[in-house]
């Protein structure tokens, strides 16, 4: 049990809300887990006739054509899994050949309320028929309503909307430097450096990638933004020494690291950073792009620690797949930002903001977050039981429905085997962690199915290392 889990065992989540109970629209198909479907699954294509394949998947000519065109026409920035997804319902994905997959990735922790949620679909359709884009030279009701909702549900006083998590972090970088400059009207040189931590991930644009610890993300594009120092995640004394140097504009960290391998901060660490920042006049920025908005069983991951930041960045699940990012800030930061200091053409558009309001309705419904906490704890215990005794499994960790399985070997062969068996999972850390971030609406039955498939696919690790 890690430090956050120990803390939460003594301070359980109150559960700020409960989503509507999702019931399958009809009897589940034989051999398939359909407990969280919000609508009937699409009919299988002719290619999917017969029992679902559990051996190595053979791709149809139609799927191969898509893969070949991708290789010809797209810049090669992604090493994609060999599957062409075509539709989705609830917690299930369907490929072009009609095969069904349990989604334990949620588009990298994005589709928190699942796929094709009826309320979400209706809200998006209604907004597309009303107003999709205007730019930020005018007011729109969805943007103002979403800002109000986020401020009232958080520590913050104001919001700035962007399109992605990396854009939100870029804005936070600029806001931190402008805040420090405004705090020194006498013209004295403001602190302009940043502190980040090992295993962190804050994005891929030039400022955000400079804050990201993995050298392979930074080195091909050097020189990136200078002035960033990395300290080991959890090393309070090392962080405190650097903050006290007086050179730090802001400290960036994820309360629960996702890409870095599902590592949770301790309460002592976050409280110590808060105190050090207050003493030195530095800002504390929590990146909750992946761990926020219900993923941990709390609306905000930092609520578990009782520590508030000066700024918080959000993105992934906020509009359930429609691009949106946001920086939430305290008034002292907002007061330093003037007209023209920052901007965006698409950020905070009416479509994305209206979609996000629907997502918040679901996540903040009574009992929803308590269910996420309960399902997440049960899932971790289930994995520990089912995977116990396998020599490759070092640890199962996480909080809520952000769960990692650390292995002593690369996780790629296991990920591939799970895909062939109809379950989509991710990697994290140094490639040796299986990352499980399913839709928050996932059922206990589906989680048990995922655990069974992962257990049954573990021999793929032996084949890969033999």
C-alpha positions, 0 to 999 in steps of 0.5 A: 500500500503506497502512502496515498492509499494509507492516507485514504484508508484513514480518510475515505472519500466522501463521494461528492456525487453518483452517476445514473445507473447504466443498464444494458439495453438488451441481453448481453451477447454470449461470451461478451461483457456488456454490463456498462453499455449505455446503448445497444452495441452496433450490429457486427459486420459480416467479417465478425460472424461466428465466435470472437477470435482469441488467437492472433487477430487476422486483419481484413483487407479493409483494415489493412488498407487503412493501415497502409494509407496511414503509413503513406499519408501521415507523419510517422509520430505514432507507433500504433496498435494494429487495430482500426477502431470504428465505433463504440458504446459504453465501455466497448470499442468495435473495430472495422472488422466487427470485433469487440474490445473492452476499453481499459484505456479510455482514449488515454483517460479521456472518455470518463463517462464512456462512449456514446453516452445518450445525454452527452450525445444529445447535448453535443448534437443540440449545440452543433445545431445552435452555435459551434464557434465564434472566437473569443472576441465575443461572449458565449453562454456555455463558456461563462457557465463552464467557468462559473461551474469550475470555479465554484467547484474548486479552489480557484477564482478564475479560468482560462480555456485552451484546447489541450493539456499541453496548451493549459500548461503553456498558459500556466508557464506564461502566467507564472512568469507574468505574475512574478514580473507584476509582483516586482513593479520596481523593475527588479529581475523576477524569478523565471525558473521552474521546478519539476520532478522525475517521471513527470509528463506535462506535454509536448509543446516547447514549454511543456516538454521542457518541464517533462523529465524524460530526455527522449521527449526533449533531446530531439528538439533541443534547445528547449526552454531553459531554466527547468530543474528536475528533482526526484518525485517525493524529495521534499528537501531537495525541492525545498533547497531549490525553491529557497534559491529565490530563482523559482517562478513556479513548481509544477507537479502531478499529484498522481503521475500517469504517464510516469508510471502511476506514482502518488505523492504523499501528503507530507510532500505536497504540504511541504511544497506548499509551505516552501512556495509560500515562503519563497513567493513561488507559485504551486501548479498542479497538473491534473490533466490525467488524474483530475475530474474524478479519476482518483475518486475525488473531483480533484486529485489534490483534495485527498491531501488537503493542499491547494495550488495556485494554479491547476491545469485540466484537459483530458476528460473534461469534454469526454473527447472533444478537445478542451483544456483549462487553467484554473487560477487564484485571483492573485495570478489572474490580477497579473494578466492583462488584455493581450497577454495570452489568447486562443482562437478555439479555446473555450468554444461553445461546443466544447464548453457545452459538452463539458457541462454535461460531463460535470453533471455526470461526475458530480451526480450524487454517489458517482465519485464514491462508486469510482473509489469503491470500484478502484479499490476492489479492482486493485485487490482483484488484480493483486489476487489474480496476478499473485505468484507471477514472478514478473509482477512487482506491484499493483498500485494506484488510486481510484480508477488510475491503476498501474501494474509494474513489471520487471520486463517491458509490458509491450508483449502483454499489451499486445496479447491483451489486445488480441484477447479483446482488452485494450490497455496502455503502458506507462513509466519506462515501458514496464508498467501496464496503465489501466484508466477505463471509463469511470462508468465501468462495471465490476463485472467488466473490471473482473473480465479485464483482470482475468484477461490480463492474468491469462495473457501474462505468459506472453511475457515469458515468451518475449523473454525466453 
